């Protein structure tokens, strides 16, 4: 990956990982990005996961070409970026460690030392002169940890954005950026939309030509597209016009109702209809769809006087990420005492700006003429909304 004559990529690709953070499926692996700014003084931007320390140190030595680094800048303390700090410190004992005060507390917690004799604590607006290059630090608390800083290099107009603008997949993965960046953002950062909005406002004052995130590819073209998506995601806006249906079904009758609703929506002119079987799909993909589209239908059975476990888990994923600004339709099924719709409404009652459809579909065991008519009414509402 080429950035410039003076800024080198020294990160690594992890093609062995199966679950990122122990929960997210990453079929195309992960990138742990690190960069070297080569000037009169040399700054290394972050380290990598512990499993790739040796490869990273080799990349670093190659970029240094016999020189020694002056600084290690730590933007974010998650171990996939900070686990090689101690090895770096041992290899380059004269280098200072640059980070926020909260990051040094975390170093002590994670690794048993805060490098007290080598600390350079930085905060909002602080600068670090390297020669022709100067870094300005911007605090980004809760994007998505409290210690996070980002930095802006003013000569080449580069934003080192920590986890912001990152994605699942290796940096050279041949895949759509938005799909895996959306799943990454909503799954990992989605709760902190207000904090991301605050960071975007700070970034708007900068002339940014390149974005160097800690995951995924370096972004150099059409930056307005990426920033626009981040603005939509962090403001909980509608990215795509369409309806997502998320359902669970035990004996297939709720599934039949969902399939019928999807047919009615498509026939009614809805531009996009996406269906997720919550017992079988990637839950993170279903959550991504729920935030992407402006309308959602939740369909499930009454189960032990509650709702089916996969639906409960799904709604919990939504609410813990500040799910809001949606049109919501409900389908419930129950053979003797349907109450799924009531339970789902209760789980969503603290979510902001949800508009529920007038029609709630009530199925007693299987579709009949009455519940079929309710499906038609629900489809009409959603297509006209």
C-alpha positions in Angstrom: 0.0 0.0 0.0 1.6 3.3 -1.1 0.7 6.5 0.7 3.6 8.9 -0.1 7.3 9.3 -0.2 7.4 10.2 3.4 4.5 8.2 4.9 4.9 4.5 4.7 2.4 1.7 5.4 3.9 -0.9 7.8 0.7 -2.7 8.9 -0.2 -6.4 8.5 -3.1 -8.4 7.1 -4.6 -11.1 9.3 -5.9 -13.8 7.1 -6.2 -16.4 9.9 -8.8 -14.8 12.1 -12.4 -16.3 12.0 -14.2 -14.0 14.5 -13.2 -10.4 15.2 -13.7 -9.4 18.8 -14.9 -13.0 19.3 -18.2 -12.3 17.6 -18.0 -10.8 14.1 -17.5 -13.1 11.1 -14.7 -11.8 8.9 -14.5 -14.0 5.8 -11.8 -11.8 4.3 -9.8 -11.3 7.4 -8.7 -8.1 9.1 -6.0 -5.4 8.6 -4.2 -4.0 11.5 -2.8 -0.8 10.1 0.3 1.1 11.2 2.2 3.9 9.5 5.7 5.5 9.6 6.2 9.2 9.0 9.8 9.7 7.9 11.2 13.2 8.5 13.9 14.8 10.5 12.2 13.0 13.3 10.3 9.8 12.8 6.9 9.0 14.2 5.4 5.5 14.1 1.6 5.5 14.2 0.3 2.6 16.4 1.3 -1.0 16.6 -0.5 -4.3 15.7 -2.1 -7.4 17.2 0.2 -9.5 19.3 0.1 -12.4 16.8 1.7 -10.3 14.2 4.3 -8.4 16.2 7.3 -10.0 14.5 6.0 -9.3 11.0 5.3 -5.7 12.0 8.7 -5.1 13.5 10.2 -6.5 10.2 8.0 -4.0 8.2 9.1 -1.2 10.6 12.8 -2.0 10.2 12.5 -2.1 6.5 10.8 1.3 6.4 13.4 2.8 8.8 16.3 1.6 6.7 18.8 1.8 9.5 17.4 4.9 11.3 15.7 4.9 14.7 12.2 6.2 15.5 11.7 9.1 17.8 8.1 8.6 18.7 5.4 5.9 18.9 2.0 7.6 18.6 -0.8 5.5 20.2 -4.2 6.6 19.0 -6.3 3.8 20.5 -5.6 1.2 23.2 -7.6 -1.9 22.0 -5.1 -4.8 21.9 -5.4 -5.2 18.1 -3.5 -1.9 17.9 -1.6 -1.7 21.2 -0.4 -5.2 21.9 3.1 -4.6 20.4 3.9 -1.4 22.4 6.2 -3.2 24.8 8.2 -5.0 22.0 8.6 -1.7 20.3 9.8 0.0 23.5 12.4 -2.7 24.0 13.6 -2.5 20.5 13.8 1.3 20.4 14.6 2.4 24.0 15.2 6.1 23.0 11.7 6.5 21.4 9.0 8.4 23.4 5.5 7.1 23.7 2.9 9.7 22.6 -0.7 9.2 23.8 -3.6 10.6 25.8 -3.5 10.5 29.6 -6.2 7.9 29.7 -4.3 5.7 27.2 -1.3 5.6 29.6 -3.6 4.4 32.4 -4.8 1.6 30.1 -1.2 0.7 29.2 -0.6 0.1 32.9 -3.8 -2.0 33.1 -3.1 -4.1 30.0 0.7 -4.5 30.1 1.9 -3.6 33.6 3.7 -0.4 32.7 2.8 3.1 31.6 6.4 3.9 30.4 6.5 6.8 32.9 10.0 7.8 31.9 9.1 8.0 28.2 5.6 9.5 28.3 4.6 12.4 26.1 1.0 13.2 27.0 -1.1 15.0 24.4 -4.6 16.4 24.3 -6.8 18.6 22.2 -4.9 20.9 19.9 -1.4 19.8 20.9 1.2 19.5 18.2 4.2 17.4 17.4 6.8 18.8 15.0 8.7 16.2 13.0 10.5 18.6 10.6 8.5 19.3 7.4 5.6 17.4 8.9 3.6 18.4 11.9 0.9 16.4 13.8 -2.0 18.1 15.5 -3.9 16.0 17.9 -7.7 15.9 18.2 -9.5 14.1 21.1 -12.2 11.7 20.1 -13.6 10.3 23.3 -15.9 7.3 22.9 -15.1 6.8 19.2 -15.3 4.2 20.5 -13.2 4.1 23.7 -12.6 7.0 26.1 -8.9 7.4 25.5 -9.0 7.8 21.7 -7.2 10.6 19.9 -6.8 11.1 16.1 -4.1 13.2 14.5 -3.9 15.4 11.4 -0.7 15.9 9.5 -0.9 19.3 7.9 1.8 19.1 5.2 0.4 16.2 3.3 -3.1 16.7 4.7 -3.5 13.3 6.2 -6.0 12.3 8.9 -4.9 9.4 11.1 -8.4 8.4 12.1 -8.0 5.6 14.6 -10.9 3.1 14.3 -13.0 5.7 12.4 -13.4 4.9 8.7 -12.2 1.4 9.3 -13.8 -1.8 8.0 -13.8 -5.6 8.2 -11.5 -7.3 5.7 -7.8 -7.1 4.9 -6.7 -3.8 3.3 -6.5 -5.4 -0.1 -9.8 -7.3 0.0 -11.7 -7.2 -3.2 -15.1 -6.2 -1.8 -17.5 -3.3 -1.5 -16.1 -0.8 1.1 -19.5 0.4 2.3 -20.9 -3.1 3.1 -18.1 -4.1 5.4 -17.5 -0.6 6.8 -21.2 -0.3 7.6 -21.3 -3.7 9.4 -18.1 -2.7 11.3 -19.4 0.8 12.2 -22.9 -0.3 13.4 -21.7 -3.3 15.2 -18.7 -1.7 17.0 -19.2 2.1 17.0 -23.0 2.4 16.5 -23.9 3.2 20.1 -21.8 6.4 20.0 -23.4 8.4 17.2 -23.3 11.6 19.1 -19.6 11.3 19.7 -18.9 10.5 16.1 -20.9 13.6 15.1 -18.7 15.7 17.4 -15.6 14.3 15.7 -17.0 14.9 12.2 -17.6 18.5 13.2 -14.0 18.9 14.2 -12.8 17.2 11.0 -14.9 19.5 8.9 -12.5 22.3 9.7 -9.5 20.4 8.3 -8.4 20.1 4.7 -8.2 16.3 4.4 -6.8 14.7 1.3 -6.1 11.2 2.8 -7.6 9.2 5.6 -5.4 6.5 7.2 -7.6 4.3 9.5 -6.5 1.5 11.8 -8.5 -1.1 9.8 -9.1 -1.5 6.0 -7.7 0.5 3.1 -6.3 4.0 3.1 -8.8 6.4 1.6 -7.6 8.8 -1.0 -10.4 9.5 -3.4 -14.0 10.7 -3.2 -13.6 11.4 0.5 -17.0 13.1 0.6 -18.6 9.8 -0.1 -17.1 8.1 3.0 -17.6 11.1 5.2 -21.2 11.4 4.0 -21.9 7.8 4.9 -20.4 8.3 8.4 -22.6 11.3 8.8 -25.7 9.3 7.9 -24.7 6.4 10.1 -23.8 8.5 13.1 -27.0 10.6 12.9 -29.1 7.4 12.6 -30.4 8.6 9.3 -31.8 6.4 6.5 -29.1 5.4 4.1 -31.3 3.4 1.6 -35.0 3.5 0.9 -36.5 0.0 1.6 -38.0 -2.4 4.1 -36.1 -5.0 6.1 -38.0 -7.9 7.5 -36.5 -9.7 10.5 -38.3 -12.9 11.6 -38.2 -16.1 13.6 -40.4 -19.1 12.8 -40.8 -22.4 14.6 -43.0 -24.6 12.3 -42.9 -22.4 9.3 -46.2 -20.5 9.6 -44.6 -17.1 10.5 -42.1 -17.7 7.7 -45.0 -18.1 5.3 -46.5 -14.8 6.5 -43.1 -13.1 6.0 -42.7 -14.4 2.5 -46.2 -13.3 1.6 -45.6 -9.8 3.0 -42.4 -9.6 1.0 -44.4 -10.5 -2.2 -46.9 -7.8 -1.4 -44.2 -5.2 -0.7 -42.5 -5.9 -4.0 -45.8 -5.8 -5.9 -46.6 -2.5 -4.2 -43.5 -0.9 -5.5 -41.2 -0.9 -2.5 -37.7 -0.3 -4.0 -35.9 -2.8 -1.8 -37.1 -5.6 0.4 -34.6 -7.6 2.5 -35.5 -10.6 4.6 -33.5 -12.0 7.5 -34.2 -15.3 9.3 -32.7 -14.5 12.6 -32.1 -18.1 13.6 -29.9 -18.7 10.5 -28.4 -15.4 9.3 -25.4 -13.5 10.5 -26.8 -11.4 13.3 -24.5 -8.6 12.5 -25.7 -8.5 8.9 -29.3 -8.3 10.2 -28.4 -5.4 12.6 -26.7 -3.6 9.7 -29.8 -3.9 7.6 -32.0 -2.6 10.4 -30.0 0.6 10.6 -29.5 1.0 6.8 -33.2 1.0 5.8 -35.9 3.4 6.9 -38.6 0.7 7.6 -38.5 -2.5 9.5 -40.9 -5.3 10.1 -40.4 -7.6 13.2 -42.1 -10.9 13.0 -42.0 -13.6 15.7 -43.9 -16.1 17.8 -45.0 -15.9 21.4 -42.7 -18.2 23.3 -42.8 -19.0 27.0 -45.1 -15.9 27.4 -42.3 -13.8 25.8 -40.8 -13.8 22.4 -38.5 -16.2 20.5 -34.9 -15.9 21.8 -33.4 -14.9 18.5 -35.8 -12.0 18.2 -35.1 -10.9 21.7 -31.4 -10.9 21.0 -31.9 -9.0 17.8 -34.0 -6.3 19.4 -31.4 -6.0 22.2 -28.7 -5.5 19.6 -30.8 -2.7 18.1 -31.6 -0.9 21.3 -28.1 -1.0 22.8 -26.9 0.8 19.6 -29.5 3.6 20.0 -31.9 2.4 17.3 -34.1 5.3 16.2 -35.8 7.2 13.4 -37.6 4.2 11.8 -41.0 3.1 10.7 -41.8 -0.2 12.5 -44.4 -2.9 11.6 -45.1 -5.9 13.8 -46.3 -9.4 13.1 -47.0 -11.8 16.0 -48.0 -15.4 16.0 -49.4 -17.4 18.9 -51.6 -20.4 19.1 -53.6 -19.5 22.3 -52.3 -16.3 23.8 -50.5 -14.1 21.3 -48.4 -11.4 23.0 -45.3 -11.0 21.0 -46.3 -7.6 19.6 -46.7 -6.2 23.1 -43.4 -7.6 24.2 -41.6 -6.1 21.1 -43.2 -2.7 21.6 -42.1 -2.7 25.3 -38.5 -3.6 24.3 -38.5 -0.7 21.9 -40.3 1.9 24.0 -37.1 3.8 24.9 -36.0 4.1 21.3 -36.4 7.5 19.9 -38.5 8.6 16.9 -40.1 5.2 16.1 -43.3 5.4 14.2 -45.4 2.2 14.4 -47.7 1.2 11.6 -51.4 1.3 12.3 -51.7 -2.3 11.3 -50.2 -5.1 13.5 -50.6 -8.5 12.0 -52.0 -11.1 14.4 -51.7 -14.7 13.4 -53.2 -17.5 15.5 -51.2 -20.5 14.5 -51.4 -20.1 10.7 -52.5 -17.5 8.1 -56.2 -17.2 7.5 -58.4 -14.7 5.6 -58.3 -12.2 8.4 -54.5 -12.2 8.9 -54.0 -12.2 5.1 -56.0 -9.0 4.9 -53.9 -7.6 7.7 -50.7 -8.4 5.7 -52.2 -6.5 2.7 -53.0 -3.6 4.9 -49.5 -3.6 6.4 -47.9 -3.7 3.0 -49.9 -0.8 1.8 -48.9 1.3 4.8 -45.3 0.6 4.3 -45.3 1.2 0.6 -47.0 4.5 1.1 -45.1 5.7 4.1 
